[in-house]
Amino acid sequence: MLLRHFGLGTTLAATLALATPAHAVTEIQWWHAMTGPNNDVVVKLANDFNASQSDYKIVPTFKGGYADVLNAGIAAFRAGNAPGIMQVFEVGTATMMAAKGAIKPVSELMKEQGESFDPKSYLPAITGYYSTSKGDMLSFPFNSSSMVLWVNLDALKKAEIAEPPKTWPELFADAKKLHATSPTCGFSGSWITWGLIEQFSAWHNVPIGSKANGLDGFETVLEFNNPLETKLLESLVDLQKDKSYDYSGRTNTGEGRFTSGECPIYMTSSAFYPNVKANAKFAYTAVPMPYFPDVNGAPQNSIIGGASLWVMGGKTPEEYKGIAKFFTFLSDTDRQVYLHEVSGYLPITKAAYEKTKASGFYEKNPILEVPLKELTNKPPTENSRGLRFGGMVQMRDVWSEEIEAALAGKKSAKEALDAAVSRGNQMLRQFERTAAK
């Protein structure tokens, strides 16, 4: 009898299912650049959101590195098949803004869909980077990092250096001492232009360019060929001669020189943390970036790296509704705390930072609070709330070329910086003409 009832129930259910129209699930494509463990985080976020409701399905797709995602997304928009959400690194912001009709500002989306969204709930250094001059947020902050100084404590002890350096003069002196025991590299770093031009300028509250580093208009003019930047590059050129400082390339391909023990002091992203934790076979720490103590008010605040989520134009009302709900889902404080603790990226809201701090997490993991202390060191100024230069990906290569020429002794530091500014300004004018069309 039980089997017969069960069979009848199953048949009836199947018949009713066929008679009832299927519930339409709106699929939303999310293109991203996350690899390894952080790709797993992206997949988990999508799965968790999909399981939390039945109307929308987020479909994450890895599209290569940051530049690859940006190029693929713009090409897809022109072809009429762009994803709903695209992860774009911070220096692609001006390019996205200039792509007329290609994007839907996140503040506009959230307002239209009736989802609560308060830009003031985010850390100011993050809000400023992705907002218009009027304070309207263009994209949704996702994975943010900053730059720190990674230090091999065992190497410092061996060289009889009592504590990690706080200032550039201390770092220069320590690099010379460390060279005795680390002959191929006392000090180095990755992301050369991000560290030595972009972060360095913000940390010392000096402009990279006019118009609030381009945040207030595409007609910005570069002006980082100043005495302070020249002093830094001259010092590094001098240290490069005997490898007390040794150049490690334009991107982060040289980071293994720190985890292998070759370079005892290494300046790179705070997002390097999971790699250091997994691979360093020595005692280590991370400390704030160095500063020149004779600069009034230094250090100021650091600026962010990482990426944000852009909403693409030309999507259906249902897709936009689903994207807005997904962003509300991502904004949950507990979810932000989880993201911070598992990925090493920063908590992007004030509430998530405070909750993480209150839990005692930083007492056991002080390294993860270093970039947050840098970002929130002082309220951002016109020189330190971020930057927005068109064609930034290509311009960074030009700046790197000139820095490399100085380090190789082919140009003086001042000549290299003058050329970097001059060539960069030509690129900015070209971008401005293109953006105005």
Buried (B, 14 or more C-beta within 10 A) or exposed (E): EEEEEEEEEEEEEEEEEEEEEEEEBBEBBBBBBBEEEBBEBBBBBBEEBBEEEEEBBBBBEBBBEBBEBBBBBBEBBEEEEBBBBBBBBBBBBBBBBBBEEBBBBBBBBBBEBEBEBEBEBBBBBBBBBBBBEEEBBBBBBBBBBBBBBBBBBBBBEBBEBEEBBBBBBBBBBBBBBBBEEBEEBBBBBBBBBBBBBBBBBBBBBBBBBBBBBBBBEBEBBBBBBBEBBBBBBBBBBEBBEEBBBBBBBBBBEBBBBBBEBBBBBBBBBBBBBBBBEEEBEBEBBBBBBBBBEEBEEBBBBBBBBBBBBBBBBBBEEBBBBBBBBBBBBBBEBEBBBBBBBBBBBBBBBBBBBEBBBEEEBBEEBEBBBBBBBBBBBEEBBEBBBBBBBBBBBEBBEBBBBBBBBBBEEEBBBBBBBBBBBEBBBEBBBEBBEEBEE
